[in-house]
Amino acid sequence: MIFRDRRSLRFFCDVAGVVILLAGLLIAGLIYHRAGNLPDEGLSYEFVDGAVYVVDPGDSKLYRRELERFGGKAAIFADDLNRWFSSLWKGRRLAFIVALFSIVIAFGIVRFGRAPDLPPPDQPSDR
C-alpha cells in the first residue's frame, strides 16, 4: 500500500477533498460570472415594433400541437424533459451543477478517508 498507516491516508483524503472543493467552487464561480450575459438561443426571431424576440420552438403552439399529433402526450413530455436536461449544461445552471458535483465528490473522498479499518483478507472477522 502507498500509505504507511491510516493517518496518512486520512490526511491525504482530507487535503484532496479540500483541494477538489475549492477548485470546483472556484470554477463554478467563474462559470456563473461569465455566463451572466449570454443571450438566449432559439431557432428563429420575431421583430415586433423594432424589438427582437427569440422564439423557442418549444414555446410555439404549432410545434407542440404537431408534436402531440404525431407522438401523443408522451412525445410532449419527452420533449420537455429533453429540453430541461439539456438546459442544465449551459449558462448559470452549469455553474450550480459543477458546484454540486464538487461538493459531492469532495465529501465522498473525505468520507472514504474516515472509513473504519477493514480486516485483512487473509484473516477472518470477529463475527
ABEGO torsion letter per residue (X at the ends): XABABAAAAAAAAAAAAAAAAAAAAAAAAAAAAAAAABBBBBABBBBBGGBBBBBBAAABAAAAAAAAAAAEAAAAAAAAAAAAAAAAABEAAAAAAAAAAAAAAAAAAAAAAABBBBBBAABBBAX
